[in-house]
């Protein structure tokens, strides 16, 4: 899959790019000048270039946060754009291209609810406010935050430092999601005749993994028996669950003085273990470190949970096994459509994911 070069003008179109510059970039320059970050000399030089070239000098190449291609862009993608103003001074932005109108309304709607609710609270800076939204281009933009995406922050950390960092992330994640649950933020408000108000954001619910496991993966009888014995019985997926992020990978977490969590489009009702497995997998967490972090999160969650007797270790194992199996299936499907020179790599990735799931199932025999 070849990476697709992107810039903000390409994402937005010329007219909307100019609107972004006028409503976000120019006010940002004024703020930087007012607080002294941009010197009078820097500002004069920048004004001269803008007068000569217009907004074109700010038309910068965007850096994708993954492997952006024509296929992934159509399905939704997040890019980062740094607009240089002077040496070591820039305006940094995250731009999210949503896959369709429903996805756009959902993502923008959920984040708007969270930002409004947390304004003036200790969680105010965890969910950043969007500075630009456009339903026509399906793009929303937020300021790029001070700090590093977790993908970069955990790079080459030893287990002790990684554990300390991920503990901070878990604390922030649980604090925010619990605040949402306590406030019943996404509980539909209804009129006198019982209809949901039009501005409500409807949250989905995780499909029971045991159901998906059987209907989509069609496991062998032996695999199904092990799954039922060690996983399904301990996962009470019949209850609605808590508010979760739904896509807590390491490019959606920015860590600095504050932990920020972005891109809440896939928020839903479920259990935190769904989020934790994706977070830990993308952070390179395994073995004893994984067990310690799961136990830490479970203790913190059970202290405030509506379901304190829920078997969270079973839930985590179930999420891990099932997500690995789904990943294997996805790689195999992609290999069917891939050119010959990429088939072998995708098939190997499918085997790795499948074997990871089997190793976890084998480890459960003594559970």
C-alpha positions, -999 to 999 in steps of 0.1 A, spaced: 0 0 0 17 32 -11 13 63 12 -8 91 -2 8 126 -1 -16 151 15 -19 187 23 -46 208 39 -57 224 7 -62 190 -9 -83 179 21 -104 210 22 -104 226 -13 -91 260 -21 -121 281 -8 -123 262 26 -86 262 30 -87 300 27 -114 301 53 -93 280 76 -64 304 72 -87 334 79 -105 319 109 -78 298 126 -43 305 113 -44 344 112 -60 346 148 -33 321 159 -6 343 145 -21 373 163 -21 355 196 15 344 192 25 380 184 5 393 214 22 370 239 57 376 225 62 342 210 65 358 176 89 388 176 81 420 157 109 410 132 93 376 127 59 391 123 71 417 98 89 390 77 58 368 78 35 397 68 57 405 39 56 369 26 18 367 30 13 400 13 34 388 -17 22 352 -19 -11 351 0 -22 320 19 -1 298 -4 29 301 19 9 283 46 -1 255 22 19 228 40 23 191 35 4 171 61 20 142 79 -4 112 82 -7 95 115 -7 61 99 -4 46 64 -27 69 45 -37 57 11 -66 63 -13 -84 34 4 -78 46 40 -86 82 32 -119 72 18 -126 52 51 -115 81 72 -80 93 82 -62 116 107 -34 138 95 -10 163 113 -1 196 97 26 219 110 25 255 96 59 271 101 59 308 111 94 314 124 123 294 137 109 270 163 75 286 160 46 269 142 9 264 143 2 226 146 -31 211 137 -48 176 137 -72 172 107 -97 144 106 -112 134 73 -144 114 81 -156 86 59 -191 98 53 -217 123 66 -230 100 94 -195 95 106 -188 132 105 -220 141 125 -212 114 151 -176 124 156 -182 161 157 -213 156 179 -197 134 205 -166 157 209 -188 188 211 -208 172 239 -176 163 258 -160 197 253 -190 216 265 -195 193 296 -159 194 307 -154 232 302 -142 247 335 -135 212 351 -103 194 358 -109 174 325 -112 205 303 -79 199 285 -82 162 281 -107 164 251 -95 193 229 -120 217 213 -123 216 175 -113 248 159 -128 241 125 -156 219 112 -169 215 77 -198 191 68 -192 196 31 -157 183 31 -163 160 62 -133 175 79 -128 186 115 -96 202 128 -83 206 163 -51 222 175 -22 199 178 -14 196 214 17 201 234 34 167 238 40 136 218 16 110 204 19 79 226 33 60 196 64 82 198 64 86 236 67 49 244 94 43 217 124 26 233 111 31 269 120 3 293 92 -16 310 94 5 342 91 38 324 65 24 300 44 12 330 46 47 347 35 64 315 6 40 307 -6 42 343 -10 80 337 -29 73 306 -52 47 323 -59 72 352 -69 99 327 -90 76 306 -109 61 336 -114 95 351 -129 110 320 -151 80 311 -164 77 347 -173 114 346 -193 108 315 -211 78 331 -219 98 363 -234 127 343 -254 104 319 -242 126 291 -253 104 263 -286 92 278 -312 101 253 -334 131 264 -370 126 253 -400 149 246 -434 144 262 -444 120 235 -413 99 239 -394 109 209 -356 114 212 -345 150 207 -329 156 173 -296 168 188 -290 136 208 -259 116 199 -269 79 199 -242 56 212 -239 21 199 -231 -10 220 -204 -35 215 -218 -66 199 -213 -96 222 -180 -112 213 -193 -147 218 -218 -140 190 -193 -125 167 -168 -153 175 -192 -179 162 -210 -162 134 -180 -145 117 -151 -167 125 -168 -201 125 -142 -217 148 -135 -254 150 -154 -273 177 -123 -276 198 -116 -239 197 -152 -231 204 -152 -253 235 -121 -237 249 -135 -202 242 -168 -211 258 -152 -226 289 -126 -200 296 -139 -168 281 -176 -167 272 -189 -177 307 -169 -149 324 -180 -122 300 -213 -108 309 -220 -90 276 -257 -90 283 -254 -58 304 -251 -24 286 -216 -16 298 -199 17 304 -189 46 282 -157 37 263 -136 55 236 -139 26 211 -106 33 193 -79 39 219 -48 33 199 -15 51 205 -20 78 179 -52 90 196 -34 97 229 -11 127 233 11 129 264 29 159 278 22 178 310 -14 167 303 -27 135 288 -51 143 259 -74 118 242 -86 126 208 -109 112 180 -140 100 200 -160 91 169 -162 55 178 -173 60 214 -199 34 225 -212 14 254 -190 -15 263 -162 -24 287 -129 -7 292 -110 -40 284 -119 -34 247 -100 -1 248 -72 -14 270 -62 -42 247 -58 -19 217 -38 6 238 -15 -21 252 -10 -39 219 0 -7 201 23 2 230 42 -30 228 30 -42 262 31 -80 269 38 -105 296 41 -95 332 37 -58 324 4 -65 306 -9 -84 336 1 -56 361 -15 -29 340 -47 -50 336 -49 -56 373 -42 -19 380 -70 -8 357 -94 -34 371 -88 -22 407 -93 14 397 -124 6 377 -140 -17 403 -137 11 429 -163 31 411 -180 6 388 -217 -2 387 -206 -38 381 -178 -44 407 -180 -82 405 -175 -83 368 -147 -107 359 -124 -82 343 -95 -106 336 -118 -128 316 -131 -97 298 -96 -86 289 -86 -121 277 -118 -123 257 -111 -90 240 -75 -99 233 -83 -133 218 -112 -122 197 -95 -90 184 -65 -111 174 -88 -135 156 -106 -107 138 -73 -91 128 -63 -124 113 -95 -125 93 -91 -90 81 -55 -96 69 -67 -127 50 -95 -107 33 -71 -80 23 -47 -106 9 -74 -119 -14 -76 -85 -30 -39 -76 -28 -14 -78 -57 8 -109 -57 38 -92 -42 18 -82 -11 -2 -114 -6 26 -132 12 32 -104 37 -5 -101 46 -8 -138 50 21 -139 74 6 -111 94 -27 -131 96 -8 -162 109 10 -141 135 -24 -127 148 -40 -161 147 -11 -177 167 -12 -149 193 -49 -158 199 -41 -195 202 -13 -189 226 -37 -169 248 -62 -197 247 -36 -223 256 -25 -201 286 -61 -202 299 -61 -239 306 -48 -232 341 -69 -201 346 
